[in-house]
Amino acid sequence: MTTRQSISLTSPNDEWLRMQIASEEYGSKSEVVNDLIRKVRKEQQEMEYIRSRLISAEQSGIVEQSRNKMLTKFKQRIRRDDV
């Protein structure tokens, strides 16, 4: 469902929106604003995921492995996940 809104923009922001439309990357100011909101929402979700992982890691306790051993395991996991 689409909700019609009215917002006020500063002159620089309005000019930037107009330039986005003039570049033909977007068809309207609404498309630009919706795309920006989607990007910020995705960024917030990613930050929340990282924050939750950091909290979980902090609560898991002290690691007994050496730094090099952990790095090797991380690299192996990345290679395995990229396959």
C-alpha positions as a Markdown table, in Angstrom:
| # | Residue | x | y | z |
|---|---|---|---|---|
| 1 | Met | 0.0 | 0.0 | 0.0 |
| 2 | Thr | 1.3 | 3.5 | -0.9 |
| 3 | Thr | 0.7 | 6.4 | 1.4 |
| 4 | Arg | 0.9 | 9.9 | 0.1 |
| 5 | Gln | 3.1 | 12.2 | 2.2 |
| 6 | Ser | 4.1 | 15.8 | 2.1 |
| 7 | Ile | 7.6 | 16.7 | 3.2 |
| 8 | Ser | 9.7 | 19.9 | 3.3 |
| 9 | Leu | 13.2 | 19.8 | 1.9 |
| 10 | Thr | 16.1 | 22.2 | 2.2 |
| 11 | Ser | 17.3 | 23.8 | -1.0 |
| 12 | Pro | 20.5 | 21.7 | -1.3 |
| 13 | Asn | 18.5 | 18.5 | -0.7 |
| 14 | Asp | 15.8 | 19.4 | -3.2 |
| 15 | Glu | 18.5 | 20.3 | -5.8 |
| 16 | Trp | 20.2 | 16.9 | -5.2 |
| 17 | Leu | 16.9 | 15.1 | -5.7 |
| 18 | Arg | 16.4 | 17.0 | -9.0 |
| 19 | Met | 19.9 | 16.0 | -10.1 |
| 20 | Gln | 19.1 | 12.4 | -9.5 |
| 21 | Ile | 16.0 | 12.6 | -11.7 |
| 22 | Ala | 17.9 | 14.6 | -14.3 |
| 23 | Ser | 20.5 | 11.9 | -14.5 |
| 24 | Glu | 17.6 | 9.5 | -15.4 |
| 25 | Glu | 18.7 | 7.1 | -12.6 |
| 26 | Tyr | 15.3 | 7.7 | -11.1 |
| 27 | Gly | 11.9 | 8.7 | -12.5 |
| 28 | Ser | 10.7 | 10.8 | -9.6 |
| 29 | Lys | 11.6 | 12.2 | -6.2 |
| 30 | Ser | 9.5 | 9.5 | -4.6 |
| 31 | Glu | 11.6 | 6.8 | -6.2 |
| 32 | Val | 14.8 | 8.5 | -4.8 |
| 33 | Val | 13.4 | 8.9 | -1.3 |
| 34 | Asn | 12.1 | 5.3 | -1.2 |
| 35 | Asp | 15.4 | 4.0 | -2.4 |
| 36 | Leu | 17.2 | 6.0 | 0.3 |
| 37 | Ile | 14.9 | 4.7 | 3.0 |
| 38 | Arg | 15.4 | 1.1 | 1.8 |
| 39 | Lys | 19.2 | 1.5 | 2.0 |
| 40 | Val | 19.0 | 3.0 | 5.5 |
| 41 | Arg | 16.7 | 0.3 | 6.7 |
| 42 | Lys | 19.1 | -2.4 | 5.3 |
| 43 | Glu | 22.0 | -0.7 | 6.9 |
| 44 | Gln | 20.2 | -0.6 | 10.3 |
| 45 | Gln | 19.4 | -4.3 | 10.0 |
| 46 | Glu | 23.1 | -5.1 | 9.3 |
| 47 | Met | 24.2 | -2.9 | 12.2 |
| 48 | Glu | 21.7 | -4.7 | 14.5 |
| 49 | Tyr | 23.0 | -8.1 | 13.4 |
| 50 | Ile | 26.6 | -7.0 | 14.0 |
| 51 | Arg | 25.7 | -5.6 | 17.4 |
| 52 | Ser | 23.9 | -8.8 | 18.4 |
| 53 | Arg | 26.9 | -10.9 | 17.3 |
| 54 | Leu | 29.3 | -8.7 | 19.3 |
| 55 | Ile | 27.1 | -9.0 | 22.4 |
| 56 | Ser | 27.0 | -12.8 | 21.9 |
| 57 | Ala | 30.7 | -12.9 | 21.5 |
| 58 | Glu | 31.3 | -10.8 | 24.6 |
| 59 | Gln | 29.1 | -13.1 | 26.6 |
| 60 | Ser | 30.7 | -16.3 | 25.3 |
| 61 | Gly | 33.8 | -15.8 | 27.5 |
| 62 | Ile | 37.6 | -15.8 | 26.9 |
| 63 | Val | 39.1 | -17.7 | 24.0 |
| 64 | Glu | 42.1 | -20.0 | 24.6 |
| 65 | Gln | 43.2 | -20.1 | 20.9 |
| 66 | Ser | 46.1 | -18.1 | 19.6 |
| 67 | Arg | 45.4 | -15.2 | 17.3 |
| 68 | Asn | 47.0 | -17.0 | 14.3 |
| 69 | Lys | 45.0 | -20.2 | 14.9 |
| 70 | Met | 41.7 | -18.2 | 15.0 |
| 71 | Leu | 42.7 | -16.3 | 11.8 |
| 72 | Thr | 43.4 | -19.6 | 10.0 |
| 73 | Lys | 40.0 | -21.0 | 11.1 |
| 74 | Phe | 38.2 | -17.8 | 9.9 |
| 75 | Lys | 39.9 | -18.0 | 6.5 |
| 76 | Gln | 38.9 | -21.6 | 6.2 |
| 77 | Arg | 35.3 | -20.8 | 7.0 |
| 78 | Ile | 35.3 | -18.0 | 4.5 |
| 79 | Arg | 36.7 | -20.2 | 1.8 |
| 80 | Arg | 34.1 | -22.9 | 2.6 |
| 81 | Asp | 31.2 | -20.4 | 2.6 |
| 82 | Asp | 32.3 | -19.0 | -0.7 |
| 83 | Val | 32.1 | -22.3 | -2.5 |
